[in-house]
Amino acid sequence: MSPPAAALDHLVVAAATLADGVAWCEQTLGVTPGPGGAHPLFGTHNRLLRLDGPEQDPPAYLEIIAIDPAATPTRAAPLKRWFDLDDTALQHNLLTNGPQLIHWVARVPYLSAALASWSELGLDRGPAIAASRPTPTGLLQWRLSVRDDGQRLLDGCLPTLIEWGEQHPARTMPPSGLRLNALCLRHPQAELLQRALTTIGLNTARVEAGAASLRADIHTPRGEATLHSHP
């Protein structure tokens, strides 16, 4: 039986505040991010932009995310927020270096099967949990893998896995003028990372051995831009 197919769903840019993220996007990419929403489960909020690139339906997108200071996560302590957003070192990094690419999310048709295949590699991506957020066009619903400790794993290079419900946010996003040209993942455990991606049928990213980092090359209305993580 062939492994379930997977695809790049979205890139995750974290910011100390959502206002910081919007200003960064306008300065770096030359576009204002579109509306997003709130995630009651994690006490976060976001802004979104469609990313054109390799032909896929639905298209990928760019998420700018930050902790919402006015919200209390319904995912009660000691459970942590997703994407390491409760990590003090990451928050210090965001305050010091500004918004940055910290992670990415891959969509799969069968989340439980994908998580089981990674478990066989010794990768505990966390349980499949249900999440949602309201939108003007209806309720977005999905299942995704989030560890109790909120860790991204492999320094953010190993994607979070998501299985969408009937709606996908990128289908209603207008063109942004952004196109993803390449996603490069560098990590000391490059062989394990490549095996994990291959196991779920994902070949979107280029994997290299070296110090941990993420890099996305994006064509913007202003020309070429490179998003990357800061150590």
PyMOL commands that set and color helices and strands:
alter all, ss='L'
color gray80, all
select helices_A, chain A and resi 18-29+82-84+88-97+111-119+154-156+169-172+190-199
alter helices_A, ss='H'
color red, helices_A
select strands_A, chain A and resi 7-14+34-39+44-51+60-67+100-107+128-135+138-145+160-164+179-187+206-209+213-220+223-228
alter strands_A, ss='S'
color yellow, strands_A
deselect
rebuild
show_as cartoon
